[in-house]
Amino acid sequence: GLCNIAARTATLLEQHFPGETVPLKAEVETADFDSLMSECRFDEALQAGSLRISVLDKELETAKPWQLIKTDKNKTKSILLNTAGEIILIAKDLRPFFPETSEKIIQQFTASSIKKGEPLFPRK
């Protein structure tokens, strides 16, 4: 899920690109999500957010930045910063459903230095 992607991305950024900040992306119009929310179709909006998370996860699994870092540091940096930007946008969209978790993710990735941080959903 989003928390796992956020943790993996933050860890890699902290380890390999300390002090790096995420360039803020323009607010991307997520027409489907926004229209579903405005029509109070919250279950479908949440599914749309979940789909974006799945797509982002697949992109990360395909790019394998944890392996790519060994051969192409610049491409890895680009992938991780793009992923971090997407994480921020998804967290902003999901704020109505997960206000505290979304805010922690947004703060983590918009800080002056990205750090792994505490688990968002710690195991008991």
Disulfide bonds with the S-S distance in Angstrom:
none
